[in-house]
Amino acid sequence: MKGIDNKRIQIFVGGFGSGKTEIAINYSLYCRRRYNQVAIVDLDIVNPYFRTREVRDNLKQKEIKVIAPEREMTYADLPQISPEIKGLLQNRQYQVILDVGGDEVGSIVLGSFSSILQGLDYEMSMVVNTYRPFTRELEQIIQLSLELEKSSRLKLTGIVSNPHLLNQTEREIIIKGHNLIEQVARELKLPIRFICIDEKLASEVKNSDFTQPIFYLQRFMKLPWN
């Protein structure tokens, strides 16, 4: 997709259940088709079920470097790999994707790297699913954006539209949710980088339905009871 990967470092933040991890995984695969060296960093200390590290082996098979606590530290609440992350952020040979934990609490971890990131070429996108409990209204999403910027000590540079209701998602649901996200983008004066659509809906939802590019997602993350 033209224009969506113009920065070497891509940071995905957002609320609980917004789809950050799924998007970060798909984005790393997208980058791997275009670049030789790609790394994805799991900074999610908030949600124990939806983490990049769960699909570590799959990503490694695609020659994507995965940075996340290993073995007995897999579910650690604090990243044990800060020096490795810092080195990776400063290594211009790598395209780096950061999957950040939900809401402002998760973004505090990102804030520990803010002094490094502020001097680098990064994109920080807020992923929004307008069908989640705390991002259904314009005011809620704007408040979340302020909290994310405060806790991470970084500025948002764009929005990723990800309106869906899992298996109940239809074209009309996506369009309705995206309309609210467009209102948010106008209010915050931020661009919508792309809209995420499950690849299973590719025959129903077309690029002509939106002014922004579509990023079709392959589903990797599973619910803990599946």
C-alpha positions in Angstrom: 0.0 0.0 0.0 1.5 3.3 -1.1 2.4 5.7 1.6 1.7 3.7 4.7 5.3 2.8 5.7 7.1 6.1 5.2 8.7 5.9 8.7 11.3 3.3 9.9 9.8 3.0 13.3 6.1 2.2 13.6 4.3 2.4 17.0 0.8 1.1 17.5 -1.1 2.3 20.6 -4.7 2.3 21.5 -7.4 1.1 23.9 -8.0 -2.5 25.1 -9.3 -4.7 22.3 -8.6 -2.1 19.6 -6.6 -4.7 17.6 -3.1 -3.3 18.0 -1.4 -6.6 18.2 -3.2 -8.1 15.2 -2.3 -5.0 13.2 1.3 -5.0 14.4 1.8 -8.6 13.4 0.3 -8.1 9.9 2.3 -4.9 9.5 5.5 -6.7 10.3 4.7 -9.3 7.6 3.9 -6.5 5.2 7.3 -4.8 5.9 9.1 -8.1 5.6 7.9 -8.3 1.9 9.6 -5.0 1.3 12.6 -4.9 3.6 15.4 -7.4 4.5 15.5 -6.7 8.2 12.3 -6.3 10.2 11.7 -6.5 14.0 8.6 -6.5 16.1 8.8 -5.5 19.7 6.2 -6.7 22.2 5.7 -4.0 24.8 2.3 -5.2 26.0 2.5 -5.8 29.8 -1.3 -5.2 30.2 -3.2 -7.9 28.3 -2.1 -11.5 29.1 -4.0 -13.0 26.2 -3.3 -11.0 23.1 0.4 -10.6 22.8 2.8 -10.7 19.9 4.9 -13.3 21.7 2.1 -15.8 21.2 2.9 -16.1 17.5 6.7 -15.8 18.0 7.5 -19.0 16.1 5.3 -18.1 13.1 7.0 -14.7 12.8 10.5 -16.2 13.2 9.8 -18.6 10.3 9.2 -15.5 8.2 12.6 -14.2 9.3 11.1 -11.4 11.4 13.1 -10.7 14.6 10.8 -10.9 17.7 11.8 -9.0 20.8 9.9 -10.2 23.9 10.7 -11.8 27.2 11.8 -15.5 26.8 10.8 -18.7 28.6 10.1 -18.1 32.3 9.9 -14.4 31.7 7.3 -14.6 29.0 4.6 -13.2 31.2 6.7 -10.8 33.1 5.1 -7.4 33.9 8.2 -5.4 33.2 10.3 -5.7 30.0 13.6 -7.4 30.7 15.0 -6.5 27.3 15.3 -2.7 27.4 19.0 -2.6 26.2 18.1 -4.8 23.2 15.2 -2.6 22.4 17.2 0.6 22.6 19.9 -0.9 20.3 17.3 -1.9 17.8 15.6 1.5 17.7 19.0 3.1 16.9 19.9 0.5 14.3 18.9 2.1 11.0 19.2 -1.2 9.2 15.9 -2.4 10.8 12.3 -1.5 10.2 10.9 -1.7 13.8 7.3 -2.2 14.8 6.3 -1.6 18.4 3.1 -3.3 19.8 2.2 -1.3 22.9 -0.1 -2.3 25.7 -3.7 -1.0 26.0 -4.7 2.4 27.2 -2.4 4.9 29.1 -1.1 2.3 31.5 0.5 0.3 28.8 1.9 3.4 27.2 3.9 4.2 30.3 6.3 1.4 29.2 6.7 3.2 25.8 7.4 6.4 27.7 10.6 4.8 29.0 12.0 4.9 25.5 10.6 8.4 24.7 14.0 10.2 25.0 15.4 7.9 22.3 12.3 7.9 20.0 12.0 11.7 20.0 15.2 12.0 18.1 14.3 9.3 15.6 12.0 8.9 12.5 8.9 7.3 14.0 5.2 7.1 13.4 2.8 6.6 16.3 -0.6 5.5 15.3 -3.6 5.3 17.6 -5.7 2.2 16.6 -9.4 2.8 17.1 -12.2 0.3 17.1 -15.4 2.2 17.6 -17.3 -0.9 18.8 -15.2 -1.3 22.0 -16.8 -0.1 25.3 -14.6 2.9 25.9 -14.1 4.2 22.3 -17.7 4.4 21.1 -18.1 8.1 21.4 -16.1 11.0 19.9 -15.3 12.5 23.4 -14.0 9.1 24.7 -11.6 8.6 21.8 -10.3 12.2 22.1 -9.7 11.7 25.8 -7.9 8.5 25.2 -5.6 10.2 22.7 -4.7 12.8 25.3 -4.0 10.1 27.9 -1.8 8.1 25.5 0.3 11.1 24.6 0.7 12.1 28.2 1.8 8.6 29.5 4.0 7.8 26.5 5.6 11.3 26.4 5.2 11.2 22.6 2.9 12.8 20.0 0.5 10.8 17.9 1.1 11.2 14.2 -1.9 9.3 12.8 -4.9 7.1 13.3 -5.5 3.5 12.2 -9.2 2.8 11.6 -10.2 -0.7 12.8 -14.0 -0.8 13.3 -15.3 -4.4 13.6 -17.4 -6.8 15.6 -15.3 -9.9 15.1 -17.3 -12.6 13.2 -20.4 -10.4 13.1 -18.6 -7.7 11.0 -20.3 -6.6 7.8 -19.6 -3.9 5.3 -22.2 -1.5 6.9 -20.7 -2.0 10.3 -17.3 -1.1 9.1 -18.5 2.0 7.2 -20.6 3.2 10.2 -17.6 2.8 12.6 -15.2 4.4 10.2 -17.4 7.5 9.8 -16.9 8.2 13.6 -13.2 7.7 13.2 -13.2 10.3 10.4 -14.8 12.8 12.8 -12.1 12.0 15.4 -9.4 12.6 12.8 -10.8 16.0 11.9 -11.1 17.0 15.5 -7.5 15.9 16.3 -6.2 17.2 13.0 -4.5 13.8 12.4 -4.5 11.7 9.2 -6.1 8.3 8.9 -3.2 6.2 7.8 -5.3 3.2 6.7 -8.4 1.2 7.5 -8.1 -2.4 8.5 -10.4 -5.0 7.0 -10.4 -8.8 7.7 -9.2 -10.5 4.5 -12.3 -12.6 4.5 -14.3 -9.5 3.7 -12.1 -8.6 0.8 -14.9 -9.4 -1.7 -17.4 -7.2 0.2 -15.3 -4.2 1.1 -13.4 -2.4 -1.7 -10.9 0.5 -1.9 -13.6 2.5 -3.6 -15.7 2.5 -0.3 -13.1 4.7 1.4 -10.8 7.6 0.6 -8.0 6.0 2.7 -6.1 2.8 1.7 -7.3 -0.5 3.0 -5.0 -2.9 4.9 -6.4 -6.4 4.7 -5.7 -8.4 7.9 -5.0 -12.1 8.3 -6.1 -13.3 11.7 -3.4 -14.7 14.0 -4.6 -14.0 17.5 -7.1 -16.3 19.1 -9.4 -15.8 22.0 -8.1 -17.6 25.2 -11.1 -19.9 25.2 -10.6 -21.0 21.5 
